[in-house]
Amino acid sequence: MQLPVALPREVQDSLALVVSRLSEIRFNNNSSRKLSEAGTHLLRGGGKLVRPALVLLGSYVTNGINLKSVDAAVAVELIHTASLIHDDLLDKDTVRRGVPTVHTLYGNEIAILSGDLLISKAIELSASCGEDAIRELSRAAIDMSHGEAMDYEAQVSGHPLTLEEYLVIARLKTASLIGSSAAIGAIVAGADAGRVDTLRRYGENLGIAFQIRDDYYNALGKSLGKGKSTGNDETLHRPNIVTVLRSQDHMTDVLGVAHRMNREYVEIAKNSVLNLGNSAKGLSNYAEYILI
């Protein structure tokens, strides 16, 4: 496992365990072989592991990583992967993590069911993490669904979004789970409510910066890390920070503005954890990874 940023050794070791667990995911003995293969297809393709890394960091900077931290990190990545399967189907994308999308290989019906399968497995794993962690994960999943619906409705209507509308969608569909990942890490480590809230805000601001970065590279026709369908947001009327800014007449250097916004949200995230003292250093270092 090659990480894009230096993480504390304990986080690295736990993240390697998460990767191992994801590669060995098993479902019920009577499950369909085709469905199981479809469900694990994108897991085999790897990923940036932003969300599980934040779960582990959330635990690490509070009361330390434990077995629940690893379970929670795996569950969060399963929820994220399920959302990718469903999103790719809605968006008719053909490549994800350098491999064909699930619906391209297995058909639309199996793709829908495989996403449901991963969500169900995530629920099973999160059962050990406690009521507060389950509630946090569920809230994020609900927000993601609303954000994706708003994203899809914007594509269908073709109506130009304002910057405020774009940020609402970005906060719901992307930042909600990233924020909750950091919060869940703190929750399973037994952190107090104040630190949980601090880590949630940190993650949410990183999530917006992350979405801006993703949009920025899509507009340039580039993909970060593993390949995926890219360069087509404007053609398909997908909400994208670059096209949103371009629709406002006073914005001329839109790439420059997007670049600056990405950095501003990363700085907000870093500043939000200063009250954690020495623990803030690891979070601040990780935030640098999200910069364009």
Residue pairs with C-beta under 8 A, 6 or more apart in sequence:
1 15
1 16
1 19
3 12
3 15
3 49
4 48
4 225
4 289
5 285
5 286
5 288
5 289
6 285
7 15
7 53
7 57
7 282
7 285
7 286
8 60
8 282
10 60
10 64
10 65
11 53
11 56
11 57
11 60
11 65
11 282
14 56
14 65
14 69
14 70
14 73
15 49
15 52
15 53
15 56
15 73
17 70
18 49
18 52
18 56
18 70
18 73
18 74
18 77
19 49
21 70
21 74
22 43
22 74
22 77
22 78
23 43
23 44
25 39
25 40
25 43
25 74
25 78
25 121
27 35
27 36
27 39
27 117
27 121
31 117
34 106
34 110
35 110
35 113
35 114
35 117
36 117
37 106
38 102
38 105
38 106
38 110
38 111
38 113
38 114
39 114
39 115
39 117
39 118
39 121
41 99
41 102
41 105
41 106
41 114
42 81
42 84
42 85
42 96
42 97
42 99
42 102
43 77
43 81
44 99
45 96
45 97
45 98
45 99
45 226
46 97
46 226
47 77
47 80
47 81
47 97
47 225
47 226
48 224
48 225
49 77
50 178
50 181
50 210
51 73
51 76
51 77
51 80
51 177
51 178
51 181
52 73
52 74
52 76
52 77
52 181
53 73
53 286
54 178
54 181
54 182
54 185
54 203
54 206
54 286
55 69
55 72
55 73
55 76
55 181
55 182
55 184
55 185
55 188
56 65
56 69
56 70
56 73
56 185
57 182
57 185
57 282
57 283
57 286
58 181
58 182
58 183
58 184
58 185
58 186
58 187
58 189
58 191
58 199
58 203
59 65
59 66
59 69
59 185
59 186
59 188
59 189
60 185
60 279
60 282
61 186
61 199
61 273
61 276
61 279
61 280
61 282
61 283
62 185
62 186
62 189
62 190
62 191
62 195
62 199
62 279
63 189
63 190
63 191
64 189
65 189
66 188
66 189
67 128
68 128
68 129
68 130
68 133
68 188
69 185
69 188
69 189
71 125
71 126
71 128
71 129
71 188
72 125
72 126
72 129
72 133
72 137
72 184
72 185
72 188
73 181
73 185
74 122
74 125
75 121
75 122
75 123
75 125
75 126
75 129
75 137
76 122
76 137
76 177
76 180
76 181
76 184
78 118
78 119
78 121
78 122
78 125
79 118
79 119
79 122
79 137
79 140
79 141
79 177
80 177
81 118
82 114
82 115
82 116
82 117
82 118
82 119
82 122
83 115
83 144
83 148
83 177
84 96
85 101
85 102
85 103
85 111
85 114
85 115
85 118
86 111
86 112
86 115
86 148
87 93
87 148
88 96
88 101
88 102
88 103
88 111
88 229
89 101
89 102
89 103
89 108
89 111
89 112
90 148
90 152
91 155
91 229
91 236
91 238
93 101
93 228
93 229
94 100
94 101
94 104
94 229
95 101
95 227
95 228
95 229
96 102
96 226
96 228
96 229
97 226
97 227
97 228
98 226
98 227
98 228
101 111
101 229
102 110
102 111
102 114
102 115
103 110
103 111
106 114
119 141
122 137
123 134
126 133
126 134
126 137
127 134
129 184
129 187
129 188
130 187
130 188
132 187
133 184
133 187
133 188
136 180
136 183
136 184
136 187
137 180
137 184
139 176
139 180
140 176
140 177
140 179
140 180
141 177
143 171
143 172
143 173
143 176
143 177
144 172
144 173
144 176
144 177
146 172
147 168
147 169
147 170
147 171
147 172
147 173
147 174
147 176
148 173
150 168
150 169
150 172
150 173
151 169
151 173
151 238
151 239
154 161
154 165
154 169
154 237
154 238
154 239
155 236
155 237
155 238
155 239
156 237
157 237
158 237
160 243
160 244
160 247
161 169
161 239
161 244
161 247
162 244
163 244
163 245
163 248
165 239
166 239
166 241
166 244
167 208
169 239
170 207
170 208
170 211
170 212
170 239
170 241
171 204
171 207
171 208
173 211
174 207
174 208
174 210
174 211
174 214
175 203
175 204
175 205
175 206
175 207
175 208
175 210
175 211
176 204
176 207
177 207
178 203
178 204
178 206
178 207
178 210
179 200
179 201
179 202
179 203
179 204
179 206
179 207
180 200
180 203
181 203
182 199
182 200
182 202
182 203
183 196
183 197
183 199
183 200
183 203
185 199
186 195
186 196
186 199
187 196
191 199
195 276
198 272
198 273
198 275
198 276
199 273
201 269
201 272
202 269
202 270
202 272
202 273
202 283
202 287
203 269
205 265
205 266
205 268
205 269
205 272
206 265
206 266
206 269
206 287
206 290
208 265
209 261
209 262
209 263
209 265
209 266
209 269
209 287
209 290
209 291
210 290
211 241
212 241
212 258
212 261
212 262
212 265
212 292
213 224
213 262
213 290
213 291
213 292
214 224
215 233
215 240
215 241
215 242
215 258
216 241
216 242
216 255
216 258
216 259
216 262
216 292
217 223
217 224
217 230
217 292
218 230
218 231
218 232
218 233
218 240
219 231
219 233
219 234
219 240
219 241
219 242
219 243
219 255
219 258
220 231
220 255
221 230
221 231
222 230
222 231
223 230
232 238
233 239
233 240
233 242
233 243
234 240
234 242
234 243
241 258
241 261
242 254
242 255
242 258
245 251
245 254
245 257
245 258
246 254
251 257
258 292
259 292
262 290
262 291
262 292
263 291
263 292
266 287
266 288
266 290
266 291
269 283
269 287
269 290
270 280
270 283
270 284
270 287
273 279
273 280
273 283
273 284
274 280
276 283
